[in-house]
Amino acid sequence: MEECIFCKIIEGELPSIKLYEDEKTIALLDIYPVAKGHTLIIPKNHSATLYDISIEDAEAVGGTVSRVAKAVKKVLKCDGVNVYQGNEKAAMQEIFHVHFHVIPRFEDDEIVFMAQKTELEEDPEVTEALVQALKV
């Protein structure tokens, strides 16, 4: 993926502040952080979205997300941590290489991620369709 900024970082073609690396993942500081310690976790194999990622890469990323979240909590002594991941433009994905944001949170930080709450009724047909789609 010659156009992918994350692939270029993984290949060492672009600079980054790398915090962690293993065989399948890297963790680096976000260049546009919303909080001190805002870290990105990226699989080394290119997948545009979660729809494309292999189970093995997803498992590796999940482990690195957990490792980074624990380190962020310990080092920054934050009150909590958000883990954010978006797929496609409608979900605010800007770089089309799967990545997770680990964002330290403090009680009074005023960072807002959630949309306005609304009341939605459960739709039994949708629920059943999801159950069926998730059967392996």
C-alpha positions in Angstrom: 0.0 0.0 0.0 2.3 2.8 -1.2 -0.3 5.5 -0.4 -0.9 4.4 3.2 0.8 6.6 5.7 0.7 3.9 8.4 2.4 1.4 6.0 5.1 4.0 5.4 5.6 4.4 9.1 5.8 0.6 9.6 8.3 0.3 6.8 10.4 3.1 8.4 9.9 5.5 5.5 8.2 8.1 7.8 9.2 9.1 11.3 7.1 8.3 14.4 7.5 8.1 18.1 7.2 4.3 18.6 6.2 3.2 22.1 5.9 -0.6 21.5 6.5 -3.1 18.7 6.0 -6.8 18.3 5.8 -9.2 15.3 2.3 -8.1 14.4 1.7 -4.6 15.8 3.1 -1.3 16.6 2.0 1.4 19.1 3.0 5.0 18.5 2.0 8.5 19.7 -0.6 10.2 17.7 0.7 13.3 15.9 -2.6 15.1 16.6 -3.3 14.0 20.1 -6.5 14.9 21.9 -4.7 14.2 25.2 -1.2 13.6 26.5 -0.3 10.0 25.9 -2.9 9.5 23.0 -1.5 6.3 21.4 -2.3 4.5 18.1 -2.2 0.8 17.9 -1.7 -0.5 14.3 -1.5 -4.0 12.8 1.6 -4.3 10.6 -0.4 -6.1 7.9 -2.5 -3.6 5.9 -6.2 -3.9 6.3 -8.4 -0.9 5.5 -11.1 -1.7 8.0 -12.1 -4.2 10.7 -14.1 -5.9 7.9 -10.8 -6.8 6.2 -8.5 -7.7 9.1 -7.6 -11.4 9.8 -8.6 -12.9 13.1 -4.9 -13.4 14.0 -4.1 -9.7 13.4 -7.2 -8.6 15.3 -6.2 -10.8 18.3 -2.7 -9.4 18.2 -4.0 -5.8 18.1 -6.4 -6.5 21.0 -3.5 -7.7 23.1 -1.5 -4.6 22.3 -4.5 -2.3 23.0 -4.7 -3.9 26.4 -1.0 -3.6 27.1 -1.0 0.1 26.0 -4.1 0.9 28.0 -2.6 -0.5 31.2 0.7 1.4 30.6 -1.2 4.7 29.9 -3.2 4.2 33.1 -0.1 3.5 35.2 2.2 6.2 33.8 -0.4 9.1 33.5 -2.4 8.1 36.5 -5.5 9.0 34.5 -9.1 8.5 35.7 -10.0 6.3 32.7 -9.1 5.4 29.1 -11.1 5.5 25.9 -10.4 3.0 23.2 -11.8 4.3 19.9 -11.8 2.7 16.4 -13.8 3.8 13.4 -14.6 2.1 10.1 -15.3 4.1 7.0 -15.9 7.8 6.5 -19.3 7.8 8.2 -17.5 6.6 11.4 -14.9 9.3 11.1 -12.1 7.0 9.7 -9.5 9.2 8.1 -6.7 6.8 7.5 -7.8 3.6 5.8 -5.5 1.2 7.7 -7.1 -0.3 10.8 -6.0 1.4 13.9 -7.2 1.9 17.5 -6.8 5.0 19.6 -6.0 4.7 23.3 -6.9 8.0 24.9 -6.2 8.8 28.5 -9.1 10.5 30.2 -9.5 12.7 33.3 -12.7 13.6 35.1 -12.6 17.2 34.0 -10.9 17.0 30.6 -14.0 18.1 28.6 -13.2 15.7 25.7 -16.5 14.6 24.1 -16.9 11.6 21.9 -20.5 10.5 22.4 -23.5 11.7 20.4 -26.7 12.9 22.0 -28.5 10.0 23.8 -31.8 8.9 22.2 -34.4 6.3 23.1 -34.4 3.4 20.6 -36.7 0.4 20.8 -35.1 -3.0 20.2 -36.0 -4.5 16.8 -36.5 -8.3 17.1 -35.9 -8.9 13.4 -32.6 -7.0 13.5 -31.6 -8.8 16.7 -32.3 -12.2 15.1 -30.5 -11.3 11.9 -27.4 -10.3 13.9 -27.6 -13.5 15.9 -27.7 -15.5 12.7 -24.9 -13.5 11.1 -22.6 -14.1 14.1 -23.0 -17.9 14.1 -19.9 -19.6 13.0 
